[in-house]
Amino acid sequence: MKLNCWELRNCGRGPGEGSSHPLGECPAAKGGQNEGPNKGTAMGRYCWRAMETSENGRTLPHWSRSDPSCITCEHFIRVRKEEDDEFKM
């Protein structure tokens, strides 16, 4: 099964889930301009390109300006492997 980031992390910030979380719904769950890359829901399999996603309560800036934590993330590695030649960075 191809999981979105909030499903893999079970963070409670997926679509419609953020009301009880202190940080609210994750920006990756809101989708927007990059809807559905890497066969995900919203930006759930493209979260490294979403603005201000978070990891373990720490807000991460947009991937292109952040530290390399996104490319070493379990979810990023999993999506890259699953999508292989069709992977969208």
C-alpha atoms as one frame of an Amber mdcrd trajectory, in Angstrom:
protein
   0.000   0.000   0.000   1.312   3.452  -0.910   1.118   5.641   2.173   0.906
   9.406   2.500   3.263  10.956   5.067   0.544  11.407   7.730  -0.452   7.744
   7.360   3.107   6.484   7.758   3.856   8.800  10.701   0.366   8.501  12.242
   0.732  12.152  13.311  -2.950  13.107  13.379  -2.427  15.991  10.936  -3.878
  14.432   7.777  -6.817  15.850   5.798  -9.577  16.792   8.220  -7.595  15.587
  11.271  -5.749  18.702  12.423  -8.437  20.253  14.621  -7.233  18.408  17.725
  -3.504  18.805  16.969  -1.666  21.910  18.302  -0.124  22.560  14.860  -3.396
  21.938  12.984  -3.688  20.217   9.648  -0.350  19.652   7.916   0.343  21.862
   4.875   1.060  18.673   2.894  -2.475  17.453   3.680  -3.992  20.635   2.242
  -2.697  19.958  -1.255  -2.901  22.904  -3.549  -0.869  23.528  -6.663   1.032
  20.225  -6.499  -1.991  17.977  -5.975  -1.233  14.265  -6.039   2.444  13.905
  -7.080   3.956  10.452  -6.623   0.430   9.008  -6.544  -0.420  10.542  -3.176
  -3.357  12.412  -1.710  -2.836  16.184  -1.712   0.946  16.456  -1.140   1.141
  13.392   1.113   3.785  11.764  -1.086   5.462  15.062  -1.969   5.584  16.608
   1.515   9.214  17.710   1.130   7.925  20.386  -1.256   5.108  21.597   1.003
   5.676  24.798   2.927   6.318  24.429   6.644   5.664  20.768   7.240   6.865
  19.468  10.585   8.734  16.526  11.955   8.429  15.531  15.611   6.945  18.944
  16.441   9.757  20.877  14.727   8.571  23.039  11.841  10.624  22.520   8.708
  10.916  25.233   6.051  10.397  24.538   2.356  12.673  21.657   1.321  14.894
  23.739  -0.958  15.856  25.941   2.001  15.994  23.294   4.709  18.663  21.018
   6.067  18.985  17.620   4.374  16.623  15.944   6.871  13.968  15.475   4.186
  16.184  13.398   1.903  17.146  11.131   4.803  13.524  10.800   5.960  12.035
   7.276   5.976   8.996   8.490   4.024  11.054  10.252   1.315  13.214   7.138
   0.838  10.140   4.904   0.693   8.342   7.076  -1.895  11.482   7.348  -4.020
  11.864   3.558  -4.048   8.173   2.893  -4.748   7.951   5.402  -7.599  11.375
   4.593  -9.116  11.517   6.181 -12.607   8.312   8.182 -12.073   9.527   9.790
  -8.813   8.918  13.533  -8.598  11.524  15.394  -6.566
